[in-house]
Structure formats: C-alpha cells, structure tokens
Amino acid sequence: VTTQKMFTFIGFILFVGATCNAAAAAVNPGAHCATQQLGARLWVDAEGHLTLIDCHHNATTLGDMLGLLDQHQEFDQWANGTIQEMNTTIQQQAAEIRQQAAEIQGLRGMLCSTGMVQRKPIINITTYFAYDWEAFSIDGTTFLAVANHYNVTRGSGDADSVIFRWNGVAFVDVQHIPTHGAHDWEAFEMAGHTYLAVANHYGGGSFNTFSVIYEWSGAAFEAVQYISTHGGVHWEWMNIDGHNMMLAIANQFDGSSADINSVIYRWN
C-alpha cells in the first residue's frame, strides 16, 4: 500500500513538472524523480516531501527554488533589454557611417568634376609592346627593367629593353639591352652579385633562340651566359637552403609544337 501511494503521488508530480524521469521513478520509487530546472534537480522522497538539489548537490527548499525562478526571470528581462539597446546603438552607428561615406563620395566627385583634383601619371616612360617590369635594388639604389616585346617601327621583335635608375626625382634610363621578343626579366643575387635574366621569346626568325643572363659590373649589366630556349616566356629564381641556386625557364613553343620541355638549371 505504501509503494502504491508513493507511485501515485510521484506520477502526479511527473505530470505537472512534465520533465521528470518517470522511468527512474518506476524502477526505484523510493529513490525519487529528477527534473532539470535552472541547473538543478527536484526530488520527491517516499513521504512526498519536495527538495531542490542544485548542480553541487546542495539541498534547498521549494521556496528557494521559486526564488531562483524569480531571479532567472529578472535576469532574462535585463538581458533582453540590454541586447535591444545594443542593437539600436549598432544600427544608429551603421547609419552614421553610411551617411559619412556618402558625403565623402560626393565631395570626391565634386573635386574631380571641377578640376580641383586631377589624376595624372607620375612618370611617362616610352615602351614597345612591353610585357614585364622588374624592380630591384643594388646598394640601396632602385632600378626598373622593362621587357620590350616588339618594335613597331622596325616591324620586329628585335627591340631594346631598357634599365632605369631612380635618381630621387624620376626614373632615368641607364642602359639599353638588345632583346628578342622579350617576355620577362628576373633579378636575383648570388654571393653578393646582382644578376638579370631575360626570357627572349622569338629572335632571328625563330622561336629557338637564346635567353641571356647579365651580371652587374658596377657600372652596367654585362652578358655572362647564353641559354638556349624555345619561345621562352618566364624565368624563376630559387634559393633552396642557401646552397642550391636554381633558375627555371618556361618554354612555350619551338616553332612546331607546344609539347616541349621547360628546364631547371642549377648554379655550379
């Protein structure tokens, strides 16, 4: 009779709480029923007494549980109000930023349309079907090399490519180098020396030509090695572990086929 009384009472609490573990109560009615609320458990003992056990298993009364519920509701109200205030502030700031951006854009358009601001090139440099620029420095001085691919006046790919040096005000040409359909310059350093490699694409009526490696002598770049290439389009310098110095050439066409090998060279 006692077991039946406990089971009936616990079943009523299960129905009201809607989250109690009925299976646990059925297996061990005297051991109680638990419901997860606010990180705590509600227990019912064999005599029908309600006890709240929190996450640390400290027993509190049902009155304490109701107090926790009130605090939880108050916190929810405070948190929701704070979040709404933050959302409102963020929306206001976003609107102000959009307004400022629109004003800046309008001012820029006005200055450009009235001629107060003009887009002008810093330096104009004459080139011939230029394919590539390469920037590098030697002893703190900045240089630029342009790969001129085709000379319209000559009607040929035999066009001088040019090395420019920055003089503090502008880039001035310091050396003209004969190239043949130049596609690419690659600057690199080895053992304190500066080198430039040019990828010649087409010369002497053939894609099978020579690309050239130049070394800075202190006054100019001088040719130090000629490498046979086939429609060369690109050089790439690699320094592996500080010991293996490598230079790769991308060959594109040999006059009859693009199915050709590109080559990697190692400095000996």
PyMOL commands that set and color helices and strands:
alter all, ss='L'
color gray80, all
select helices_A, chain A and resi 2-17+22-27+29-31+62-113
alter helices_A, ss='H'
color red, helices_A
select strands_A, chain A and resi 36-37+40-44+50-53+59-60+130-138+141-148+158-166+171-180+182-190+193-200+208-216+221-230+232-240+244-251+263-266
alter strands_A, ss='S'
color yellow, strands_A
deselect
rebuild
show_as cartoon
